[in-house]
Amino acid sequence: MTFLLIIILLFFWILLIYYSVLTFAGIQFRIEGKRAPKLEIYPSVALFIPAHNEGLVLRNTLEAMMLLRYPGKLDIYVLNDNSTDNTKEIGEEFSTLFSNCHTIDVPDGEPKGKSRVLNYGIQISSSDYFVVYDADNQPDSDALTYLVEAAEHSPSSAGAIGYVRTINQNQNILTRMISIEFQVFQLLMQCGRWSLFGIGSLPGTNMLIKRSILDEIGGYDPYALAEDAELTIRITSKGYNLPIVPHAETWEQEPENIKVFIKQRTRWLIGNLYLLEKTFRELTFWKKKAFYHSMQHVTTYFLFVVLLFISNVWLVLSLIGVQLPNVGAPLLMIWFVSYLVYAFQVVGSMVFNKSTSLFNLLIGTIMYFTYAQLFLILLARAIYFYTISKCKNETIIWDKTKRFKGEPM
């Protein structure tokens, strides 16, 4: 037992040091971040909006897309995936008014999901790059220009990755927590990793990809629910980079109630379990910088989860009076330092996203003990559904995130 606790403590200390370094690197990157030089000639871009029953939000999204200031050729495609609401009518209304806006009906097919829709969009369009925005996104007017400039000026670039902000952050406590989570993730795992290792992860939206590179790696995996993470590994396994562009921002909706949140995150984790399985089957997933992404998946879903579970069990047993080895001081110290590191990450991300307030700081302090602990519950739920689908030899159905009536920025 003592040996096991030493291993747990050692692992957590390594994590604390690692994430502390990422935090400082991310802050330094944000401080020094500059726009890439302008281009003499801007390449053509196809903008894809996968849309399945998006009538609540699509109008605001398309209005934002029409305000994009891109100096090159830009075609916007509303990829209508068998919608049964007024999604198609809204798309066609904009297609009538704007010559570069096209509403395309995606043929029915299997498996359902975003990957299949994007593969169809790539098939029916032609451009040097394509950029993906979810149907609830409202990008800043210069976001696409910043992405293209960064991609064109970055050696071995496969595209570029922008920032994702929460448009309904102030709706309730849950949306504030999601917003803070995204801010911390982008400061550490995007800016920090890019600064230190030249590694970026596709976020699923506000991401630019060079068409020729996607053709080279065989398009999207239609069975991947976490299509962005899966595509990230295949791109980096070929030696390509995905530069991070924090000033290329888009604003999107996040779940406003716990039921929608649980369904969304379960789908994400099921997608990551599929990716984890693929990691052990595909040797290419360990080539070049893809090794980093694959190793992170393995350590997160095996070592980290096991140690986090043991840590929580240890705490519960201590609280109910079970006699345990006397290592309270080291455990208390590491929990205290962990909290300090977490608090520093939260405050740092808020400062750069200009979302610092007394209420947000209060929300950040309780997230460590509430929101962050949901990971184990959601993972257990995802493992259950993933195991059932494998036993029945069924394809896991894409579960679209419910939208809420939104307002323009």
N, C-alpha and C positions, 0 to 999 in steps of 0.2 A: 504493500500500500504506500509506504513512504517513497519507494522508487518511482511508482506511478505518479505521485504528487510532484516529485522533482521534475519528471518529464513534462507534466502539465505546466508547471511554473516556468520551465525553460522555454517551452513553446510560446507561452503568452508573452514572455519578455522579448523574444525574437519578434513576435508580431507587433508589440508596442514600439520597439525601435524602428521596425520597418515602416509602420504607418506614420510614425513621427517624422521620419525622413521624407516620406511621400508628401506629408503636409507642408513641410518647409519648402520642398521642391515645387509643389503646386503654387504656393504663395509667391515664390520667386518668379515663376513662369508668368503668373498673372501680372505681377508688377512690371516685368520687362516686356510683356506681350505687345507686339506691334503688328500693324497691318502689313501684309506682304505687298511688294510693289505692284503698281497697276500694270496691266498687260497692254501691248499694242493691239493685239487681236484676241478677242475673247472666243473660246470654243463654243460650239452649239451644245445646248443642254435640253434634255427632256425631263420635265417635272411630273412625277407620278404621285397621284393621290388615290390609294386603294380605298374603295368606298362600298360598304355594305350597310344599308339602312342608316345613313348618316344625315338624314334630313334635319335633325335638330341643330347641327353644327356646320354643315357644309357651306351655307351661304356666307357666314362670317369668314370661313377659311378661304373661299374663292375671292372674296373681296380683298383679303390680305394678299393673296397671290397676284392679283391684278396691280397691286402697288409695288411689286418687286421692281427695283431699278437694276436691270441687268443689261450691260452694253452689247452682249452678243445675242445670237438667235436663241429664243426660249419658247418651247412648246409645252403647254400644260395639259396633262391628260387626267381626266376624272375616270378612273377605272371602276365602272359600276359593276359590282359583283352580285348580280341577281338580287338587287334590292327590291323590297316590297312596299317601301314608303315613297316619299317624293324626292329621293336622292337623284334619280335620273332627270326629273323635271327641272330641278335646280341646276344641275350640270348643263342641261341643254339650253337653259335660259342664258347662262354665261357664254356658252359656245356660240349662241346667236349674236351676242353683243361684241365678243372679242374673237378676232380671227385666229389667235394663237391658243385658244382654249378648245379642247376637244373632249367630248363625252363619249366614252367607248364602253360598249356592253361586253363584258367578259363572258365567254361561253361557259356553261355549266360543266363541271368536271370534278374529278377526284385526284388527290385529297383536297378538301376545302382548306382555305386559309390564305394568308397574305402572300406567302411565297409563290404559290401558283399564279396569283393575280399579277404580281410583279414580273414573273417570267413572261406572261402574256403581254404586258406592257412593253417589255424589252423587245419582244418579237414583232410587234406592230409599229414600232417607232425606229427612228434613226437619228443618232446624235453622237457627239464625241463623249459626252458625260450624261449621266442621269442622276437626278436627286430625288429622294423620297421624303414626302411629308405625310404624316397621318392626317386623317380627315378632320381632326379637331385642332389642327395647328394653324397658328398665325405668325409667320416669320416676320422679323424686321425687314424693312424694305431693301437693305443692303446685304442681308445675310447670304444670299446666293453668290453675290459678287465676291464677298470675302472668302467663301469656300473655294471658289474656282481659282482665285488668285493664290491662295495657299497651296492648292493642289499643283498648280502649274509651276510654282517656285520651289517645291519640295522634291529633292532627289528620290527616285524610286517610289514616287507616290502613286497609290491606287485611288486616291480621291482625297476627301477631307471630312472632318467631323465638327459640327457646330455644337452649341450649348442648347439645352432644353430647360425652359423655365415654366413655372406653374401659373397659369392664368387665373385659376380659381383658388389660389393659396389662402385667401382670407375667408373662404366659405365656412370652414369649421376647423376643429382641432386636428382631425384626420388629414385634411388637405394641407395644413401647415406642416404636419410631420412628414408627409410625402415630399413636400417641397424642400424641407431641410435635408431629408435623405438624399435627394437628387443633387442638391448643392454640395454636400459633402462628397458624394461619389465623384462628381465632376472635378472637384478641386483635387482629390487624391488620385483616383483611378484613371482620370483622364489627363489633367494638367500635370500632376506629379509624375505619373508613369511616362508621359511623353517627354517631360523634361529630363528624366534620368535615363530612360531606356529606349526612347524613340518608339513607344508602343501606344496605340490608340485602339479603342473598342467601339465598333459601330453601335449606335444607340437605337436603331430602328427607325428614327426620324431625323430630319435635318442632317442628312448624310449624303455626301456626293461620292459617286463611284465612276471610274473610267470604264466605259462600255467594253473596250477591247480586253481589259483585265477580267471582267466578269465572264466574257466569252471564253477566255483562256481557262478559267477554273470550272466552267460548266454550268453557270447560272446558279440560281437559288435552289437549295434542297427543299422540294415541296413537302417533305415530311417533318421539317424542322419547325417547331412552334416558336423557338427562340432563334428565328432566322438570322437576326443580326449577330448574335454571338457565334453561331455556326459559320457564317460567312467571314467573320473576322479571322477565325483560325485558318480557314483555307487561303485567305488573301495573304496573311502574314507567313504562312508556310511556303509561299512562293517568293518570299523576300521583299515584298512590297510594304510600304509604310502608310499609315493613316494619320496624318497630322491633325492636331487639335486646334480649333479656332474659336476661342471663348467669346470673341466679339460678334460672331455669327450666331445670333440668338433666334430661337423660335419659342412661342408660348403655346402650351397645350393644357387640356383639361386633365385632371386626375380624379379618381373615384371619390365621391362625396359621401359614401356610406360604407360600412364595414363589409357588407355582403358583396358589393361590387369589387371592393379591394381584395377580398379573399379569393374570389374567382379569378381576377386578373393575375394575382401573384402565384396562384396555384398553376395557372397556365404557363407562366414564366418559368417556374421551377420544374414543371414537367418537361418543358423544352430543354432546360439545362440537364436534366437526367438523361434525355435522349442524346444530348451532346456528350455527356460523360460516357455513355455506352459507346458512342462513336469514337471517342478518344482512345478507348482500349482496342478498337478494331482497326483503326486507320493509322498506320505508321507515319503517314505524312503530317498528321496532327502534332507531331513532335519535332518537326523540322524547323530550323532557323528560329525566328522569334515566336513562332507558334508554340514552341516548347514552353514559353512563359505562360501563355494563356491556358494550355492544357494542364500544366503543373498547378496553376492556381485553381482550376476546377477540381482537380484531384484532392488537393489539400483542403479546399473549402468543404467539399461534400463527403470527405472521409475524416481526415485528422481533426479539422477545426470543429466539425459537428459533434464528433465523439467527445472531444475535450470540453466543448461547451456544455454538452449534456452531463458529463461527469461533474463539472463545476457546479451546475445548477442542482444536481442531486446532492452533492456535498453540502451545499448551502441549506437545502431543505432538511437534510438529516441533522445538521447542526442546530437548526431552529427547533426541531421537535425533541432534542435532548439525547440523540443517539451518541454513544461514546465513540469518538474518532481520534486518530492520531493528533497530537498537539502541534499543529502547524498553522495555527490561527494567524499569527503575526505576518508570515510571508503572504498568506492568502489575502488578508486584509490590505496589506500594502499593495499587492498587485491589482486588486480591485480598485483601490483608491487611485493609483497611477493610471489605470485604464480609463477611469472616469475623467481624470484631468486631461488626458490625451484626447478623449472623445469631445470634451467641452471645448478644447482649443480648436479642434477641427470644425465644430459647429460655428463657433464665433468667427473664425477665419473665413469660412464659406459665406456667412451672412454679410460680412463686411464687403467682400468683393461683389456680392449680388445686390448690395444696397437694400437689404431686407432686415437690417438690425432694428429690433424694437424690444422693449421690456417684455412684452407678451411672447414674442418669438423666442427670446432667451429662456423664458420660463418653460415653454414647450420643449425646447432643446434639452433642458435639464432632466425632464421626466422621461424623454424618449429612450434613454439608456436602459431604464428599468421596465419599460412597457412596450413601446413599438418595436424596439430592436429584438426583444425576446420572442416576438411572433414568428421569427424565422424558423424555429424548431417545429412549431405547430404546423406552419404552412408546408414545410418540407415533408413532415410525416404524412400530411394529406396528399401531397404530390406523389410520394412514393407509393401510397395505397392505390391511387388511380392508375399510375404507370404500371404497377405490378398486375393489376386486374386486366389492363389492356394487353399486356404481353401474354398473360396466361390464356386469354381468349383469342389471341392473334388478331386483335382489332386495331385499326388506325385511330389514334386519339383525335377527337374532333376539335377543330379550332373553336375557341370560345371568345367571341367578340366582347370587348369591354363596353359596358353600357355608357351611353353619353347622357349629359345633362344639358338643359337649355342654357346656352352660353350667350355672352355679349361680346361685341367687338372690343378690341383693346382701346 
